[in-house]
């Protein structure tokens, strides 16, 4: 089983099927924050946050 097999999907208000990464991106954008700002607050590298927002967990280091 891969990480994508276990990703929880939800339907957004627009009717689109979105994963947690898209919800994270939408919340960041709604707050008018940059990737760098959120990554700093979460103590992550900006590239790691981008991987999360893209639901690309297999490219992250460590267990997620």
FENWORA-V165438 format. One record per backbone hydrogen bond with DSSP energy under -0.5 kcal/mol. CO is the residue of the C=O (numbers start at 0). NH is the residue of the N-H. If there is no record, write none. Layout:
# FENWORA-V165438
CO;NH / CO;NH
This chain:
# FENWORA-V165438
1;4 / 1;5 / 2;5 / 2;6 / 7;19 / 9;11 / 9;17 / 11;14 / 15;11 / 15;17 / 17;9 / 18;22 / 19;23 / 20;24 / 21;25 / 22;26 / 23;27 / 24;28 / 25;29 / 26;30 / 27;32 / 28;31 / 33;37 / 34;38 / 35;39 / 36;40 / 37;41 / 38;42 / 38;43 / 39;42 / 44;47 / 44;48 / 45;49 / 46;50 / 47;51 / 48;52 / 49;53 / 50;55 / 51;54 / 54;56 / 55;58 / 56;59
